[in-house]
Amino acid sequence: MRFTTMRLCGGEALMAISADDLRLDMGRVPARLEGVGCAVRQSDDMMAVFDWKGMEATLYPQGKVMFFPLKDRSLCVRYATEILEMLV
């Protein structure tokens, strides 16, 4: 998967933006995340907020994933890839 990364929240968060428009089925996301041990904090058809490796992650239907706190771009891409590969 290919991504663009963007710094957010004064540099404390990173977002991985998928080069492909994935159109994730957000209705199925919570069950899949919980199935791999992620605690889902909030979920609707616009986003899912969950715990990922000690961080807060927010997933959007277009395949964007934001991690807070995170400053390492390579980890951002690696984590986003792991998440999206298990969801698509």
Secondary structure by P-SEA (a helix, b strand, c coil): ccbbbbbcccccbbbbbbcccccccccaaaaaaaaaccccccccccbbbbbcccbbbbbcccbbbbbcccccaaaaaaaaaaaaaacc
